[in-house]
């Protein structure tokens, strides 16, 4: 499930492309568990992954389908397409996750 915060005006992402994004991820209680990393100077480093290559959770790939470069989307990711019953790191098992993803570029 997703909602466009801002619809992009650039190219639509396609499977097989490389995506560059900024993102933040929260648990439903509001706890931030992950976000785009910064370098030593504090500049954001985009997260880059192969779209459709199973390099991110299935919930991202499903909710980002049809997204355009320049857009920002709020993703609601149920456990079945997130980290499931086992969770991962600071994410408890069976957690619904909330992400804000900004699509910066595709190649």
Biopython code that builds the backbone (N, CA, C, O; Angstrom):
import numpy as np
from Bio.PDB.StructureBuilder import StructureBuilder

atoms = [
    (1, "UNK", "N", (0.850, -1.170, 0.000)),
    (1, "UNK", "CA", (0.000, 0.000, 0.000)),
    (1, "UNK", "C", (0.900, 1.240, 0.000)),
    (1, "UNK", "O", (1.948, 1.250, 0.646)),
    (2, "UNK", "N", (0.495, 2.261, -0.712)),
    (2, "UNK", "CA", (1.301, 3.472, -0.771)),
    (2, "UNK", "C", (0.417, 4.684, -1.031)),
    (2, "UNK", "O", (-0.740, 4.572, -1.436)),
    (3, "UNK", "N", (1.010, 5.842, -0.783)),
    (3, "UNK", "CA", (0.381, 7.116, -1.128)),
    (3, "UNK", "C", (1.475, 8.025, -1.660)),
    (3, "UNK", "O", (2.551, 8.126, -1.069)),
    (4, "UNK", "N", (1.199, 8.685, -2.776)),
    (4, "UNK", "CA", (2.161, 9.644, -3.309)),
    (4, "UNK", "C", (2.102, 10.920, -2.479)),
    (4, "UNK", "O", (1.048, 11.543, -2.349)),
    (5, "UNK", "N", (3.246, 11.299, -1.921)),
    (5, "UNK", "CA", (3.387, 12.574, -1.227)),
    (5, "UNK", "C", (3.598, 13.655, -2.280)),
    (5, "UNK", "O", (3.040, 14.749, -2.199)),
    (6, "UNK", "N", (4.424, 13.313, -3.273)),
    (6, "UNK", "CA", (4.665, 14.191, -4.421)),
    (6, "UNK", "C", (4.869, 13.291, -5.634)),
    (6, "UNK", "O", (5.714, 12.396, -5.610)),
    (7, "UNK", "N", (4.111, 13.521, -6.678)),
    (7, "UNK", "CA", (4.256, 12.745, -7.907)),
    (7, "UNK", "C", (5.429, 13.312, -8.694)),
    (7, "UNK", "O", (5.515, 14.519, -8.922)),
    (8, "UNK", "N", (6.329, 12.429, -9.105)),
    (8, "UNK", "CA", (7.482, 12.861, -9.883)),
    (8, "UNK", "C", (7.098, 13.218, -11.309)),
    (8, "UNK", "O", (6.013, 12.880, -11.781)),
    (9, "UNK", "N", (7.997, 13.900, -11.978)),
    (9, "UNK", "CA", (7.765, 14.296, -13.370)),
    (9, "UNK", "C", (8.764, 13.640, -14.314)),
    (9, "UNK", "O", (8.718, 13.863, -15.524)),
    (10, "UNK", "N", (9.668, 12.830, -13.762)),
    (10, "UNK", "CA", (10.698, 12.195, -14.576)),
    (10, "UNK", "C", (10.292, 10.821, -15.066)),
    (10, "UNK", "O", (9.112, 10.472, -15.099)),
    (11, "UNK", "N", (11.290, 10.057, -15.444)),
    (11, "UNK", "CA", (11.115, 8.711, -15.985)),
    (11, "UNK", "C", (10.463, 7.781, -14.958)),
    (11, "UNK", "O", (10.726, 7.887, -13.760)),
    (12, "UNK", "N", (9.620, 6.880, -15.431)),
    (12, "UNK", "CA", (8.991, 5.872, -14.577)),
    (12, "UNK", "C", (9.961, 4.717, -14.385)),
    (12, "UNK", "O", (10.545, 4.227, -15.351)),
    (13, "UNK", "N", (10.134, 4.281, -13.146)),
    (13, "UNK", "CA", (11.047, 3.181, -12.846)),
    (13, "UNK", "C", (10.547, 1.886, -13.480)),
    (13, "UNK", "O", (9.349, 1.602, -13.494)),
    (14, "UNK", "N", (11.499, 1.104, -14.006)),
    (14, "UNK", "CA", (11.194, -0.168, -14.661)),
    (14, "UNK", "C", (12.066, -1.267, -14.063)),
    (14, "UNK", "O", (13.200, -1.000, -13.663)),
    (15, "UNK", "N", (11.555, -2.506, -13.994)),
    (15, "UNK", "CA", (12.397, -3.622, -13.547)),
    (15, "UNK", "C", (13.659, -3.705, -14.404)),
    (15, "UNK", "O", (13.619, -3.508, -15.618)),
    (16, "UNK", "N", (14.767, -3.998, -13.749)),
    (16, "UNK", "CA", (16.049, -4.083, -14.440)),
    (16, "UNK", "C", (16.855, -2.801, -14.364)),
    (16, "UNK", "O", (18.043, -2.799, -14.688)),
    (17, "UNK", "N", (16.227, -1.706, -13.941)),
    (17, "UNK", "CA", (16.952, -0.449, -13.794)),
    (17, "UNK", "C", (17.571, -0.364, -12.401)),
    (17, "UNK", "O", (17.156, -1.057, -11.471)),
    (18, "UNK", "N", (18.563, 0.491, -12.285)),
    (18, "UNK", "CA", (19.156, 0.809, -10.993)),
    (18, "UNK", "C", (18.476, 2.068, -10.479)),
    (18, "UNK", "O", (18.344, 3.056, -11.202)),
    (19, "UNK", "N", (18.045, 2.021, -9.221)),
    (19, "UNK", "CA", (17.356, 3.158, -8.604)),
    (19, "UNK", "C", (18.247, 3.797, -7.550)),
    (19, "UNK", "O", (18.970, 3.100, -6.838)),
    (20, "UNK", "N", (18.197, 5.112, -7.450)),
    (20, "UNK", "CA", (18.866, 5.860, -6.390)),
    (20, "UNK", "C", (17.781, 6.580, -5.601)),
    (20, "UNK", "O", (16.972, 7.312, -6.171)),
    (21, "UNK", "N", (17.768, 6.367, -4.275)),
    (21, "UNK", "CA", (16.706, 6.926, -3.434)),
    (21, "UNK", "C", (17.273, 7.513, -2.148)),
    (21, "UNK", "O", (18.356, 7.141, -1.695)),
    (22, "UNK", "N", (16.516, 8.436, -1.576)),
    (22, "UNK", "CA", (16.640, 8.811, -0.177)),
    (22, "UNK", "C", (15.450, 8.165, 0.507)),
    (22, "UNK", "O", (14.375, 8.062, -0.084)),
    (23, "UNK", "N", (15.628, 7.725, 1.757)),
    (23, "UNK", "CA", (14.516, 7.072, 2.451)),
    (23, "UNK", "C", (14.639, 7.218, 3.962)),
    (23, "UNK", "O", (15.714, 7.495, 4.494)),
    (24, "UNK", "N", (13.517, 7.027, 4.632)),
    (24, "UNK", "CA", (13.443, 6.885, 6.085)),
    (24, "UNK", "C", (12.468, 5.760, 6.364)),
    (24, "UNK", "O", (11.488, 5.591, 5.639)),
    (25, "UNK", "N", (12.730, 4.981, 7.417)),
    (25, "UNK", "CA", (11.842, 3.887, 7.793)),
    (25, "UNK", "C", (11.489, 3.948, 9.266)),
    (25, "UNK", "O", (12.355, 4.136, 10.119)),
    (26, "UNK", "N", (10.197, 3.786, 9.556)),
    (26, "UNK", "CA", (9.694, 3.832, 10.925)),
    (26, "UNK", "C", (8.869, 2.596, 11.241)),
    (26, "UNK", "O", (8.281, 1.977, 10.354)),
    (27, "UNK", "N", (8.838, 2.248, 12.519)),
    (27, "UNK", "CA", (7.845, 1.298, 13.002)),
    (27, "UNK", "C", (6.550, 2.077, 13.180)),
    (27, "UNK", "O", (6.568, 3.308, 13.167)),
    (28, "UNK", "N", (5.436, 1.390, 13.344)),
    (28, "UNK", "CA", (4.153, 2.091, 13.476)),
    (28, "UNK", "C", (4.045, 2.882, 14.777)),
    (28, "UNK", "O", (3.150, 3.716, 14.916)),
    (29, "UNK", "N", (4.949, 2.633, 15.739)),
    (29, "UNK", "CA", (4.947, 3.430, 16.972)),
    (29, "UNK", "C", (5.734, 4.728, 16.808)),
    (29, "UNK", "O", (5.892, 5.486, 17.765)),
    (30, "UNK", "N", (6.231, 4.987, 15.584)),
    (30, "UNK", "CA", (6.965, 6.215, 15.308)),
    (30, "UNK", "C", (8.469, 6.106, 15.464)),
    (30, "UNK", "O", (9.183, 7.071, 15.189)),
    (31, "UNK", "N", (8.974, 4.947, 15.901)),
    (31, "UNK", "CA", (10.413, 4.770, 16.088)),
    (31, "UNK", "C", (11.120, 4.666, 14.737)),
    (31, "UNK", "O", (10.829, 3.775, 13.939)),
    (32, "UNK", "N", (12.052, 5.587, 14.493)),
    (32, "UNK", "CA", (12.869, 5.558, 13.279)),
    (32, "UNK", "C", (13.867, 4.415, 13.414)),
    (32, "UNK", "O", (14.619, 4.371, 14.387)),
    (33, "UNK", "N", (13.888, 3.487, 12.453)),
    (33, "UNK", "CA", (14.828, 2.367, 12.536)),
    (33, "UNK", "C", (15.897, 2.409, 11.456)),
    (33, "UNK", "O", (16.906, 1.714, 11.571)),
    (34, "UNK", "N", (15.703, 3.205, 10.412)),
    (34, "UNK", "CA", (16.704, 3.276, 9.347)),
    (34, "UNK", "C", (16.448, 4.525, 8.511)),
    (34, "UNK", "O", (15.326, 5.026, 8.437)),
    (35, "UNK", "N", (17.515, 5.013, 7.885)),
    (35, "UNK", "CA", (17.385, 6.157, 6.991)),
    (35, "UNK", "C", (18.608, 6.242, 6.099)),
    (35, "UNK", "O", (19.604, 5.554, 6.321)),
    (36, "UNK", "N", (18.524, 7.087, 5.093)),
    (36, "UNK", "CA", (19.640, 7.317, 4.186)),
    (36, "UNK", "C", (20.869, 7.705, 4.996)),
    (36, "UNK", "O", (20.794, 8.519, 5.917)),
    (37, "UNK", "N", (21.991, 7.114, 4.639)),
    (37, "UNK", "CA", (23.247, 7.388, 5.333)),
    (37, "UNK", "C", (23.837, 8.721, 4.873)),
    (37, "UNK", "O", (23.544, 9.204, 3.780)),
    (38, "UNK", "N", (24.670, 9.298, 5.728)),
    (38, "UNK", "CA", (25.381, 10.527, 5.380)),
    (38, "UNK", "C", (26.880, 10.249, 5.365)),
    (38, "UNK", "O", (27.355, 9.309, 6.002)),
    (39, "UNK", "N", (27.617, 11.077, 4.632)),
    (39, "UNK", "CA", (29.075, 10.945, 4.641)),
    (39, "UNK", "C", (29.642, 11.787, 5.779)),
    (39, "UNK", "O", (28.890, 12.366, 6.563)),
    (40, "UNK", "N", (30.957, 11.854, 5.865)),
    (40, "UNK", "CA", (31.619, 12.564, 6.964)),
    (40, "UNK", "C", (31.246, 14.039, 7.023)),
    (40, "UNK", "O", (31.282, 14.644, 8.094)),
    (41, "UNK", "N", (30.889, 14.624, 5.882)),
    (41, "UNK", "CA", (30.533, 16.045, 5.860)),
    (41, "UNK", "C", (29.052, 16.282, 6.166)),
    (41, "UNK", "O", (28.604, 17.425, 6.255)),
    (42, "UNK", "N", (28.291, 15.180, 6.326)),
    (42, "UNK", "CA", (26.866, 15.307, 6.601)),
    (42, "UNK", "C", (25.993, 15.265, 5.363)),
    (42, "UNK", "O", (24.770, 15.372, 5.462)),
    (43, "UNK", "N", (26.613, 15.108, 4.182)),
    (43, "UNK", "CA", (25.855, 15.039, 2.932)),
    (43, "UNK", "C", (25.190, 13.668, 2.805)),
    (43, "UNK", "O", (25.805, 12.642, 3.096)),
    (44, "UNK", "N", (23.933, 13.663, 2.369)),
    (44, "UNK", "CA", (23.218, 12.401, 2.172)),
    (44, "UNK", "C", (23.823, 11.613, 1.019)),
    (44, "UNK", "O", (24.115, 12.170, -0.039)),
    (45, "UNK", "N", (24.008, 10.316, 1.230)),
    (45, "UNK", "CA", (24.464, 9.405, 0.178)),
    (45, "UNK", "C", (23.269, 8.590, -0.278)),
    (45, "UNK", "O", (22.739, 7.808, 0.511)),
    (46, "UNK", "N", (22.826, 8.737, -1.510)),
    (46, "UNK", "CA", (21.667, 7.965, -1.970)),
    (46, "UNK", "C", (21.894, 6.465, -1.803)),
    (46, "UNK", "O", (23.014, 5.973, -1.941)),
    (47, "UNK", "N", (20.815, 5.752, -1.504)),
    (47, "UNK", "CA", (20.839, 4.295, -1.469)),
    (47, "UNK", "C", (20.556, 3.833, -2.893)),
    (47, "UNK", "O", (19.576, 4.262, -3.503)),
    (48, "UNK", "N", (21.401, 2.966, -3.420)),
    (48, "UNK", "CA", (21.298, 2.517, -4.809)),
    (48, "UNK", "C", (21.047, 1.012, -4.820)),
    (48, "UNK", "O", (21.727, 0.260, -4.122)),
    (49, "UNK", "N", (20.070, 0.578, -5.614)),
    (49, "UNK", "CA", (19.750, -0.847, -5.698)),
    (49, "UNK", "C", (19.153, -1.172, -7.061)),
    (49, "UNK", "O", (18.668, -0.292, -7.772)),
    (50, "UNK", "N", (19.201, -2.439, -7.403)),
    (50, "UNK", "CA", (18.603, -2.912, -8.642)),
    (50, "UNK", "C", (17.117, -3.148, -8.441)),
    (50, "UNK", "O", (16.727, -3.999, -7.641)),
    (51, "UNK", "N", (16.286, -2.407, -9.156)),
    (51, "UNK", "CA", (14.834, -2.542, -9.021)),
    (51, "UNK", "C", (14.388, -3.821, -9.722)),
    (51, "UNK", "O", (14.705, -4.038, -10.892)),
    (52, "UNK", "N", (13.657, -4.659, -9.006)),
    (52, "UNK", "CA", (13.207, -5.933, -9.551)),
    (52, "UNK", "C", (14.231, -7.042, -9.398)),
    (52, "UNK", "O", (14.015, -8.150, -9.889)),
    (53, "UNK", "N", (15.346, -6.766, -8.725)),
    (53, "UNK", "CA", (16.430, -7.743, -8.570)),
    (53, "UNK", "C", (16.448, -8.369, -7.177)),
    (53, "UNK", "O", (17.416, -9.039, -6.816)),
    (54, "UNK", "N", (15.402, -8.162, -6.399)),
    (54, "UNK", "CA", (15.281, -8.723, -5.045)),
    (54, "UNK", "C", (16.406, -8.253, -4.120)),
    (54, "UNK", "O", (16.854, -9.003, -3.253)),
    (55, "UNK", "N", (16.856, -7.022, -4.306)),
    (55, "UNK", "CA", (17.889, -6.440, -3.452)),
    (55, "UNK", "C", (17.290, -5.648, -2.293)),
    (55, "UNK", "O", (18.008, -5.234, -1.382)),
    (56, "UNK", "N", (15.983, -5.441, -2.329)),
    (56, "UNK", "CA", (15.256, -4.766, -1.249)),
    (56, "UNK", "C", (14.054, -5.633, -0.900)),
    (56, "UNK", "O", (13.747, -6.588, -1.614)),
    (57, "UNK", "N", (13.377, -5.308, 0.187)),
    (57, "UNK", "CA", (12.204, -6.092, 0.571)),
    (57, "UNK", "C", (11.126, -6.002, -0.511)),
    (57, "UNK", "O", (11.027, -5.008, -1.231)),
    (58, "UNK", "N", (10.338, -7.044, -0.606)),
    (58, "UNK", "CA", (9.291, -7.119, -1.636)),
    (58, "UNK", "C", (8.314, -5.952, -1.534)),
    (58, "UNK", "O", (7.805, -5.481, -2.551)),
    (59, "UNK", "N", (8.048, -5.485, -0.318)),
    (59, "UNK", "CA", (7.137, -4.361, -0.134)),
    (59, "UNK", "C", (7.607, -3.103, -0.833)),
    (59, "UNK", "O", (6.787, -2.333, -1.332)),
    (60, "UNK", "N", (8.916, -2.879, -0.878)),
    (60, "UNK", "CA", (9.454, -1.723, -1.611)),
    (60, "UNK", "C", (9.204, -1.895, -3.096)),
    (60, "UNK", "O", (8.711, -0.978, -3.755)),
    (61, "UNK", "N", (9.538, -3.060, -3.629)),
    (61, "UNK", "CA", (9.396, -3.262, -5.073)),
    (61, "UNK", "C", (7.936, -3.151, -5.503)),
    (61, "UNK", "O", (7.639, -2.579, -6.552)),
    (62, "UNK", "N", (7.030, -3.692, -4.703)),
    (62, "UNK", "CA", (5.608, -3.611, -5.040)),
    (62, "UNK", "C", (5.110, -2.174, -4.990)),
    (62, "UNK", "O", (4.421, -1.723, -5.905)),
    (63, "UNK", "N", (5.453, -1.450, -3.925)),
    (63, "UNK", "CA", (4.925, -0.099, -3.731)),
    (63, "UNK", "C", (5.619, 0.945, -4.603)),
    (63, "UNK", "O", (5.054, 2.011, -4.847)),
    (64, "UNK", "N", (6.832, 0.659, -5.075)),
    (64, "UNK", "CA", (7.534, 1.617, -5.930)),
    (64, "UNK", "C", (7.202, 1.446, -7.406)),
    (64, "UNK", "O", (7.554, 2.304, -8.215)),
    (65, "UNK", "N", (6.537, 0.368, -7.768)),
    (65, "UNK", "CA", (6.176, 0.144, -9.175)),
    (65, "UNK", "C", (5.370, 1.337, -9.686)),
    (65, "UNK", "O", (4.419, 1.775, -9.038)),
    (66, "UNK", "N", (5.750, 1.851, -10.832)),
    (66, "UNK", "CA", (5.059, 2.993, -11.428)),
    (66, "UNK", "C", (5.516, 4.347, -10.920)),
    (66, "UNK", "O", (5.036, 5.378, -11.391)),
    (67, "UNK", "N", (6.435, 4.360, -9.968)),
    (67, "UNK", "CA", (6.921, 5.624, -9.412)),
    (67, "UNK", "C", (7.783, 6.350, -10.443)),
    (67, "UNK", "O", (8.494, 5.724, -11.229)),
    (68, "UNK", "N", (7.708, 7.679, -10.426)),
    (68, "UNK", "CA", (8.482, 8.507, -11.357)),
    (68, "UNK", "C", (9.610, 9.225, -10.620)),
    (68, "UNK", "O", (9.478, 9.586, -9.451)),
    (69, "UNK", "N", (10.716, 9.422, -11.325)),
    (69, "UNK", "CA", (11.848, 10.161, -10.772)),
    (69, "UNK", "C", (11.372, 11.539, -10.318)),
    (69, "UNK", "O", (10.616, 12.215, -11.016)),
    (70, "UNK", "N", (11.830, 11.936, -9.139)),
    (70, "UNK", "CA", (11.425, 13.209, -8.551)),
    (70, "UNK", "C", (10.268, 13.061, -7.590)),
    (70, "UNK", "O", (9.918, 14.004, -6.880)),
    (71, "UNK", "N", (9.670, 11.879, -7.562)),
    (71, "UNK", "CA", (8.531, 11.639, -6.687)),
    (71, "UNK", "C", (8.935, 11.185, -5.300)),
    (71, "UNK", "O", (10.035, 10.675, -5.086)),
    (72, "UNK", "N", (8.022, 11.380, -4.361)),
    (72, "UNK", "CA", (8.174, 10.898, -2.993)),
    (72, "UNK", "C", (6.927, 10.108, -2.656)),
    (72, "UNK", "O", (5.809, 10.560, -2.898)),
    (73, "UNK", "N", (7.124, 8.921, -2.093)),
    (73, "UNK", "CA", (6.012, 8.035, -1.785)),
    (73, "UNK", "C", (6.106, 7.553, -0.347)),
    (73, "UNK", "O", (7.191, 7.263, 0.156)),
    (74, "UNK", "N", (4.951, 7.473, 0.306)),
    (74, "UNK", "CA", (4.831, 6.882, 1.632)),
    (74, "UNK", "C", (4.401, 5.437, 1.427)),
    (74, "UNK", "O", (3.355, 5.175, 0.834)),
    (75, "UNK", "N", (5.211, 4.493, 1.920)),
    (75, "UNK", "CA", (4.935, 3.070, 1.753)),
    (75, "UNK", "C", (4.507, 2.471, 3.086)),
    (75, "UNK", "O", (5.150, 2.712, 4.107)),
    (76, "UNK", "N", (3.440, 1.703, 3.086)),
    (76, "UNK", "CA", (3.015, 0.938, 4.254)),
    (76, "UNK", "C", (3.279, -0.521, 3.903)),
    (76, "UNK", "O", (2.669, -1.066, 2.983)),
    (77, "UNK", "N", (4.196, -1.151, 4.645)),
    (77, "UNK", "CA", (4.669, -2.489, 4.294)),
    (77, "UNK", "C", (4.261, -3.489, 5.374)),
    (77, "UNK", "O", (4.782, -3.432, 6.488)),
    (78, "UNK", "N", (3.337, -4.406, 5.065)),
    (78, "UNK", "CA", (2.960, -5.436, 6.032)),
    (78, "UNK", "C", (4.085, -6.462, 6.192)),
    (78, "UNK", "O", (4.950, -6.571, 5.323)),
    (79, "UNK", "N", (4.080, -7.209, 7.291)),
    (79, "UNK", "CA", (5.160, -8.167, 7.555)),
    (79, "UNK", "C", (5.393, -9.170, 6.433)),
    (79, "UNK", "O", (6.536, -9.561, 6.192)),
    (80, "UNK", "N", (4.351, -9.593, 5.748)),
    (80, "UNK", "CA", (4.492, -10.617, 4.705)),
    (80, "UNK", "C", (5.404, -10.178, 3.569)),
    (80, "UNK", "O", (6.011, -11.023, 2.911)),
    (81, "UNK", "N", (5.515, -8.868, 3.324)),
    (81, "UNK", "CA", (6.398, -8.368, 2.270)),
    (81, "UNK", "C", (7.478, -7.448, 2.846)),
    (81, "UNK", "O", (8.120, -6.680, 2.129)),
    (82, "UNK", "N", (7.656, -7.557, 4.189)),
    (82, "UNK", "CA", (8.704, -6.826, 4.892)),
    (82, "UNK", "C", (9.718, -7.819, 5.431)),
    (82, "UNK", "O", (10.388, -8.513, 4.666)),
    (83, "UNK", "N", (9.828, -7.883, 6.769)),
    (83, "UNK", "CA", (10.801, -8.782, 7.388)),
    (83, "UNK", "C", (10.160, -9.975, 8.077)),
    (83, "UNK", "O", (10.843, -10.718, 8.783)),
    (84, "UNK", "N", (8.853, -10.173, 7.883)),
    (84, "UNK", "CA", (8.180, -11.381, 8.334)),
    (84, "UNK", "C", (8.163, -11.586, 9.836)),
    (84, "UNK", "O", (8.298, -10.642, 10.614)),
    (85, "UNK", "N", (7.995, -12.836, 10.224)),
    (85, "UNK", "CA", (7.856, -13.202, 11.633)),
    (85, "UNK", "C", (9.162, -13.063, 12.404)),
    (85, "UNK", "O", (9.137, -12.891, 13.622)),
    (86, "UNK", "N", (10.300, -13.133, 11.722)),
    (86, "UNK", "CA", (11.592, -13.093, 12.411)),
    (86, "UNK", "C", (12.110, -11.686, 12.657)),
    (86, "UNK", "O", (12.923, -11.485, 13.559)),
    (87, "UNK", "N", (11.661, -10.706, 11.879)),
    (87, "UNK", "CA", (12.194, -9.356, 12.000)),
    (87, "UNK", "C", (13.640, -9.304, 11.542)),
    (87, "UNK", "O", (14.155, -10.262, 10.966)),
    (88, "UNK", "N", (14.290, -8.176, 11.804)),
    (88, "UNK", "CA", (15.708, -8.025, 11.466)),
    (88, "UNK", "C", (16.263, -6.836, 12.217)),
    (88, "UNK", "O", (15.676, -5.755, 12.188)),
    (89, "UNK", "N", (17.386, -7.020, 12.892)),
    (89, "UNK", "CA", (18.009, -5.934, 13.641)),
    (89, "UNK", "C", (17.015, -5.312, 14.614)),
    (89, "UNK", "O", (16.438, -6.018, 15.440)),
    (90, "UNK", "N", (16.805, -3.980, 14.527)),
    (90, "UNK", "CA", (15.897, -3.307, 15.459)),
    (90, "UNK", "C", (14.414, -3.497, 15.125)),
    (90, "UNK", "O", (13.548, -2.959, 15.814)),
    (91, "UNK", "N", (14.126, -4.260, 14.074)),
    (91, "UNK", "CA", (12.741, -4.446, 13.631)),
    (91, "UNK", "C", (12.193, -5.738, 14.228)),
    (91, "UNK", "O", (12.655, -6.822, 13.871)),
    (92, "UNK", "N", (11.213, -5.643, 15.135)),
    (92, "UNK", "CA", (10.632, -6.861, 15.712)),
    (92, "UNK", "C", (9.882, -7.676, 14.663)),
    (92, "UNK", "O", (9.443, -7.143, 13.644)),
    (93, "UNK", "N", (9.741, -8.963, 14.922)),
    (93, "UNK", "CA", (8.967, -9.819, 14.035)),
    (93, "UNK", "C", (7.539, -9.329, 13.898)),
    (93, "UNK", "O", (6.988, -8.715, 14.813)),
    (94, "UNK", "N", (6.948, -9.604, 12.752)),
    (94, "UNK", "CA", (5.556, -9.254, 12.442)),
    (94, "UNK", "C", (5.268, -7.757, 12.504)),
    (94, "UNK", "O", (4.154, -7.349, 12.832)),
    (95, "UNK", "N", (6.266, -6.945, 12.192)),
    (95, "UNK", "CA", (6.086, -5.489, 12.224)),
    (95, "UNK", "C", (5.568, -4.955, 10.896)),
    (95, "UNK", "O", (6.038, -5.341, 9.826)),
    (96, "UNK", "N", (4.586, -4.058, 10.987)),
    (96, "UNK", "CA", (4.183, -3.244, 9.841)),
    (96, "UNK", "C", (5.170, -2.084, 9.799)),
    (96, "UNK", "O", (5.437, -1.450, 10.820)),
    (97, "UNK", "N", (5.709, -1.810, 8.620)),
    (97, "UNK", "CA", (6.727, -0.780, 8.462)),
    (97, "UNK", "C", (6.194, 0.380, 7.636)),
    (97, "UNK", "O", (5.350, 0.201, 6.757)),
    (98, "UNK", "N", (6.700, 1.571, 7.933)),
    (98, "UNK", "CA", (6.323, 2.777, 7.201)),
    (98, "UNK", "C", (7.609, 3.388, 6.647)),
    (98, "UNK", "O", (8.558, 3.631, 7.393)),
    (99, "UNK", "N", (7.637, 3.631, 5.357)),
    (99, "UNK", "CA", (8.799, 4.240, 4.713)),
    (99, "UNK", "C", (8.370, 5.471, 3.938)),
    (99, "UNK", "O", (7.275, 5.522, 3.379)),
    (100, "UNK", "N", (9.254, 6.468, 3.914)),
    (100, "UNK", "CA", (9.126, 7.568, 2.972)),
    (100, "UNK", "C", (10.300, 7.425, 2.012)),
    (100, "UNK", "O", (11.457, 7.445, 2.433)),
    (101, "UNK", "N", (10.003, 7.282, 0.729)),
    (101, "UNK", "CA", (11.029, 7.043, -0.285)),
    (101, "UNK", "C", (10.947, 8.133, -1.347)),
    (101, "UNK", "O", (9.883, 8.387, -1.912)),
    (102, "UNK", "N", (12.080, 8.771, -1.610)),
    (102, "UNK", "CA", (12.180, 9.770, -2.677)),
    (102, "UNK", "C", (13.035, 9.174, -3.787)),
    (102, "UNK", "O", (14.201, 8.845, -3.564)),
    (103, "UNK", "N", (12.465, 9.032, -4.979)),
    (103, "UNK", "CA", (13.187, 8.472, -6.123)),
    (103, "UNK", "C", (13.980, 9.582, -6.803)),
    (103, "UNK", "O", (13.408, 10.497, -7.394)),
    (104, "UNK", "N", (15.303, 9.489, -6.711)),
    (104, "UNK", "CA", (16.190, 10.530, -7.227)),
    (104, "UNK", "C", (16.561, 10.323, -8.689)),
    (104, "UNK", "O", (16.601, 11.275, -9.469)),
    (105, "UNK", "N", (16.833, 9.068, -9.058)),
    (105, "UNK", "CA", (17.299, 8.779, -10.415)),
    (105, "UNK", "C", (17.124, 7.305, -10.720)),
    (105, "UNK", "O", (17.063, 6.476, -9.811)),
    (106, "UNK", "N", (17.043, 6.978, -12.013)),
    (106, "UNK", "CA", (17.062, 5.594, -12.481)),
    (106, "UNK", "C", (18.033, 5.511, -13.656)),
    (106, "UNK", "O", (18.250, 6.488, -14.373)),
    (107, "UNK", "N", (18.613, 4.320, -13.837)),
    (107, "UNK", "CA", (19.523, 4.080, -14.969)),
    (107, "UNK", "C", (19.206, 2.734, -15.561)),
    (107, "UNK", "O", (19.846, 2.318, -16.527)),
]
sb = StructureBuilder()
sb.init_structure("model")
sb.init_model(0)
sb.init_chain("A")
sb.init_seg("    ")
for serial, (resi, resn, name, xyz) in enumerate(atoms, 1):
    if name == "N":
        sb.init_residue(resn, " ", resi, " ")
    sb.init_atom(name, np.array(xyz, "f"), 0.0, 1.0, " ", f" {name:<3s}", serial, name[0])
structure = sb.get_structure()
